[in-house]
């Protein structure tokens, strides 16, 4: 337990049906005059999602930016910053999945600092992740998740350069949302295919945090309970998409998966960043496909940690050793993926086998590699991609 432990975010969490109404109180707490909603076009045009938010904000609403795009291209961020500045935004309300929340964080960070994300991106130095100190005051954010990305619980925005496919991370603690609303009545309108894929992403968060080089007793606790909840509530909400309680429980489980995520995700996320940035594979789909293969690669260094995963999934009692329990954990993850009908093969995406060496070369340079418990070579990544094909 020696050393520095990553603290939990300074985010007020509102959980339960109807809690979206609390956005009005959040706006009051910050003396908000001009709130701007940040969402994708589909979310912004779904009345059952947007109307309760509009009602909560009332005459504080200054506009709805509905141009969020997957993987948050820099060109998109530039137009979003202009939109917010034109309306003197003093609160950003991100509604949707990870791209909406990351767009809001990018508006807050890059709008305040000016310049390009290339100027402020997190880099690796001697195996550690190093972020510049950004001091300009940031626009506060309130987040309303409708998927299970957990992007609402950190101050990091993943922004993609559309010319190169590079996915850059810009981060500032001031951009951690001041509030997050987990309202099943809002999220119940998200298609089950998206819930399934982003749910597998949330499971990936818990798994990789448990065996990250930087795991702590605190992240162990949230990851293990989040994994238990996800394995219980994800099948419920997929089986009955109208079950508001199940959808809300899945949202809370996703939130637990997000605590400590900034220093928790490992090899899987490094690969998935490249799959998304260069090939447009949705982040949830990519993690769903890669997760068990990354677990198998890391198994030699993480037997005891993956045995904890087996215990959380309720299969450890079937094993006679930690090694057997760890192997059962991977099989249980695959069984759950099948139950959710989540993506399971790279061949079903826009990726081709001829792309594997390019993906591998970039993945081993991606930031989360610094957290991985086992050293990774390009050849290792190619082997994982072949297994996922």
Beta strands, then each sheet from edge to edge (+ up, - down):
strand 1: 12-15
strand 2: 35-38
strand 3: 61-65
strand 4: 91-96
strand 5: 123-125
strand 6: 128-130
strand 7: 141-145
strand 8: 156-160
strand 9: 167-171
strand 10: 179-182
sheet 1: 1+ 10+ 7+ 4+ 2+ 3+
sheet 2: 5+ 6-
sheet 3: 8+ 9-
end
